[in-house]
Amino acid sequence: MNQITGVHADVAWKSAGKRINAVHAWAQRAHPTPLAGL
């Protein structure tokens, strides 16, 4: 994998991680008990 592709993948991965964390935080507020273990 070339350097440009690697950087792009890293940025995309971090962006996806932030989105997942935001959804997870919302889900815990909305449904704290069932999702507490995720």
Biopython code that builds the backbone (N, CA, C, O; Angstrom):
import numpy as np
from Bio.PDB.StructureBuilder import StructureBuilder

atoms = [
    (1, "MET", "N", (0.855, -1.195, 0.000)),
    (1, "MET", "CA", (0.000, 0.000, 0.000)),
    (1, "MET", "C", (0.880, 1.231, 0.000)),
    (1, "MET", "O", (1.833, 1.327, 0.774)),
    (2, "ASN", "N", (0.559, 2.172, -0.871)),
    (2, "ASN", "CA", (1.400, 3.359, -0.930)),
    (2, "ASN", "C", (1.053, 4.322, 0.194)),
    (2, "ASN", "O", (0.047, 4.145, 0.881)),
    (3, "GLN", "N", (1.875, 5.331, 0.380)),
    (3, "GLN", "CA", (1.740, 6.225, 1.531)),
    (3, "GLN", "C", (0.431, 7.010, 1.490)),
    (3, "GLN", "O", (-0.220, 7.191, 2.519)),
    (4, "ILE", "N", (0.047, 7.477, 0.297)),
    (4, "ILE", "CA", (-1.175, 8.274, 0.187)),
    (4, "ILE", "C", (-2.388, 7.425, 0.578)),
    (4, "ILE", "O", (-3.252, 7.880, 1.327)),
    (5, "THR", "N", (-2.446, 6.205, 0.075)),
    (5, "THR", "CA", (-3.561, 5.321, 0.407)),
    (5, "THR", "C", (-3.572, 5.035, 1.902)),
    (5, "THR", "O", (-4.636, 4.987, 2.520)),
    (6, "GLY", "N", (-2.401, 4.845, 2.478)),
    (6, "GLY", "CA", (-2.312, 4.578, 3.913)),
    (6, "GLY", "C", (-2.843, 5.741, 4.739)),
    (6, "GLY", "O", (-3.578, 5.539, 5.706)),
    (7, "VAL", "N", (-2.472, 6.951, 4.359)),
    (7, "VAL", "CA", (-2.957, 8.128, 5.084)),
    (7, "VAL", "C", (-4.467, 8.249, 4.929)),
    (7, "VAL", "O", (-5.171, 8.531, 5.899)),
    (8, "HIS", "N", (-4.961, 8.041, 3.727)),
    (8, "HIS", "CA", (-6.400, 8.146, 3.484)),
    (8, "HIS", "C", (-7.156, 7.111, 4.317)),
    (8, "HIS", "O", (-8.187, 7.426, 4.911)),
    (9, "ALA", "N", (-6.655, 5.893, 4.362)),
    (9, "ALA", "CA", (-7.310, 4.846, 5.134)),
    (9, "ALA", "C", (-7.294, 5.188, 6.623)),
    (9, "ALA", "O", (-8.273, 4.942, 7.327)),
    (10, "ASP", "N", (-6.179, 5.757, 7.107)),
    (10, "ASP", "CA", (-6.075, 6.123, 8.512)),
    (10, "ASP", "C", (-7.086, 7.212, 8.856)),
    (10, "ASP", "O", (-7.744, 7.147, 9.895)),
    (11, "VAL", "N", (-7.210, 8.211, 7.985)),
    (11, "VAL", "CA", (-8.182, 9.283, 8.220)),
    (11, "VAL", "C", (-9.604, 8.729, 8.200)),
    (11, "VAL", "O", (-10.427, 9.084, 9.044)),
    (12, "ALA", "N", (-9.889, 7.856, 7.231)),
    (12, "ALA", "CA", (-11.229, 7.271, 7.135)),
    (12, "ALA", "C", (-11.539, 6.433, 8.375)),
    (12, "ALA", "O", (-12.655, 6.472, 8.892)),
    (13, "TRP", "N", (-10.548, 5.674, 8.850)),
    (13, "TRP", "CA", (-10.738, 4.838, 10.034)),
    (13, "TRP", "C", (-11.021, 5.695, 11.261)),
    (13, "TRP", "O", (-11.923, 5.390, 12.040)),
    (14, "LYS", "N", (-10.245, 6.777, 11.435)),
    (14, "LYS", "CA", (-10.471, 7.665, 12.583)),
    (14, "LYS", "C", (-11.835, 8.336, 12.490)),
    (14, "LYS", "O", (-12.528, 8.486, 13.496)),
    (15, "SER", "N", (-12.220, 8.742, 11.276)),
    (15, "SER", "CA", (-13.529, 9.378, 11.083)),
    (15, "SER", "C", (-14.646, 8.402, 11.439)),
    (15, "SER", "O", (-15.609, 8.769, 12.112)),
    (16, "ALA", "N", (-14.514, 7.165, 10.987)),
    (16, "ALA", "CA", (-15.511, 6.147, 11.308)),
    (16, "ALA", "C", (-15.544, 5.891, 12.811)),
    (16, "ALA", "O", (-16.616, 5.710, 13.390)),
    (17, "GLY", "N", (-14.376, 5.877, 13.439)),
    (17, "GLY", "CA", (-14.311, 5.658, 14.877)),
    (17, "GLY", "C", (-15.036, 6.749, 15.654)),
    (17, "GLY", "O", (-15.746, 6.464, 16.619)),
    (18, "LYS", "N", (-14.858, 7.995, 15.233)),
    (18, "LYS", "CA", (-15.556, 9.099, 15.894)),
    (18, "LYS", "C", (-17.065, 8.952, 15.736)),
    (18, "LYS", "O", (-17.823, 9.207, 16.672)),
    (19, "ARG", "N", (-17.497, 8.538, 14.541)),
    (19, "ARG", "CA", (-18.921, 8.375, 14.284)),
    (19, "ARG", "C", (-19.482, 7.253, 15.160)),
    (19, "ARG", "O", (-20.549, 7.401, 15.757)),
    (20, "ILE", "N", (-18.759, 6.128, 15.234)),
    (20, "ILE", "CA", (-19.198, 5.006, 16.058)),
    (20, "ILE", "C", (-19.270, 5.425, 17.529)),
    (20, "ILE", "O", (-20.227, 5.093, 18.228)),
    (21, "ASN", "N", (-18.250, 6.157, 17.993)),
    (21, "ASN", "CA", (-18.252, 6.605, 19.384)),
    (21, "ASN", "C", (-19.441, 7.522, 19.666)),
    (21, "ASN", "O", (-20.054, 7.438, 20.730)),
    (22, "ALA", "N", (-19.763, 8.393, 18.719)),
    (22, "ALA", "CA", (-20.896, 9.303, 18.904)),
    (22, "ALA", "C", (-22.207, 8.529, 18.978)),
    (22, "ALA", "O", (-23.052, 8.807, 19.829)),
    (23, "VAL", "N", (-22.372, 7.558, 18.086)),
    (23, "VAL", "CA", (-23.583, 6.731, 18.095)),
    (23, "VAL", "C", (-23.654, 5.922, 19.387)),
    (23, "VAL", "O", (-24.722, 5.800, 19.988)),
    (24, "HIS", "N", (-22.528, 5.374, 19.812)),
    (24, "HIS", "CA", (-22.473, 4.582, 21.034)),
    (24, "HIS", "C", (-22.846, 5.434, 22.244)),
    (24, "HIS", "O", (-23.598, 4.989, 23.111)),
    (25, "ALA", "N", (-22.318, 6.663, 22.304)),
    (25, "ALA", "CA", (-22.635, 7.552, 23.420)),
    (25, "ALA", "C", (-24.126, 7.894, 23.424)),
    (25, "ALA", "O", (-24.757, 7.914, 24.481)),
    (26, "TRP", "N", (-24.690, 8.164, 22.240)),
    (26, "TRP", "CA", (-26.129, 8.442, 22.146)),
    (26, "TRP", "C", (-26.928, 7.223, 22.587)),
    (26, "TRP", "O", (-27.907, 7.344, 23.323)),
    (27, "ALA", "N", (-26.501, 6.048, 22.131)),
    (27, "ALA", "CA", (-27.232, 4.818, 22.452)),
    (27, "ALA", "C", (-27.211, 4.548, 23.959)),
    (27, "ALA", "O", (-28.207, 4.093, 24.520)),
    (28, "GLN", "N", (-26.092, 4.825, 24.608)),
    (28, "GLN", "CA", (-26.021, 4.626, 26.056)),
    (28, "GLN", "C", (-26.957, 5.574, 26.790)),
    (28, "GLN", "O", (-27.566, 5.199, 27.792)),
    (29, "ARG", "N", (-27.074, 6.803, 26.294)),
    (29, "ARG", "CA", (-28.012, 7.748, 26.914)),
    (29, "ARG", "C", (-29.455, 7.307, 26.683)),
    (29, "ARG", "O", (-30.300, 7.408, 27.571)),
    (30, "ALA", "N", (-29.718, 6.817, 25.475)),
    (30, "ALA", "CA", (-31.082, 6.452, 25.118)),
    (30, "ALA", "C", (-31.511, 5.135, 25.778)),
    (30, "ALA", "O", (-32.656, 4.986, 26.206)),
    (31, "HIS", "N", (-30.568, 4.178, 25.852)),
    (31, "HIS", "CA", (-30.867, 2.845, 26.368)),
    (31, "HIS", "C", (-29.699, 2.361, 27.232)),
    (31, "HIS", "O", (-28.959, 1.470, 26.815)),
    (32, "PRO", "N", (-29.523, 2.926, 28.419)),
    (32, "PRO", "CA", (-28.296, 2.655, 29.173)),
    (32, "PRO", "C", (-28.106, 1.195, 29.553)),
    (32, "PRO", "O", (-26.979, 0.702, 29.512)),
    (33, "THR", "N", (-29.162, 0.490, 29.919)),
    (33, "THR", "CA", (-28.962, -0.864, 30.421)),
    (33, "THR", "C", (-28.589, -1.876, 29.337)),
    (33, "THR", "O", (-27.579, -2.563, 29.489)),
    (34, "PRO", "N", (-29.360, -2.002, 28.242)),
    (34, "PRO", "CA", (-29.046, -3.049, 27.261)),
    (34, "PRO", "C", (-27.713, -2.861, 26.553)),
    (34, "PRO", "O", (-27.090, -3.839, 26.141)),
    (35, "LEU", "N", (-27.261, -1.599, 26.404)),
    (35, "LEU", "CA", (-26.053, -1.356, 25.630)),
    (35, "LEU", "C", (-24.834, -1.096, 26.511)),
    (35, "LEU", "O", (-23.769, -0.744, 26.004)),
    (36, "ALA", "N", (-24.981, -1.266, 27.818)),
    (36, "ALA", "CA", (-23.881, -0.931, 28.725)),
    (36, "ALA", "C", (-22.644, -1.778, 28.451)),
    (36, "ALA", "O", (-21.525, -1.324, 28.692)),
    (37, "GLY", "N", (-22.823, -3.001, 27.953)),
    (37, "GLY", "CA", (-21.695, -3.892, 27.754)),
    (37, "GLY", "C", (-20.994, -3.721, 26.418)),
    (37, "GLY", "O", (-19.967, -4.358, 26.184)),
    (38, "LEU", "N", (-21.523, -2.872, 25.528)),
    (38, "LEU", "CA", (-20.904, -2.732, 24.211)),
    (38, "LEU", "C", (-19.637, -1.897, 24.279)),
    (38, "LEU", "O", (-18.987, -1.679, 23.256)),
]
sb = StructureBuilder()
sb.init_structure("model")
sb.init_model(0)
sb.init_chain("A")
sb.init_seg("    ")
for serial, (resi, resn, name, xyz) in enumerate(atoms, 1):
    if name == "N":
        sb.init_residue(resn, " ", resi, " ")
    sb.init_atom(name, np.array(xyz, "f"), 0.0, 1.0, " ", f" {name:<3s}", serial, name[0])
structure = sb.get_structure()
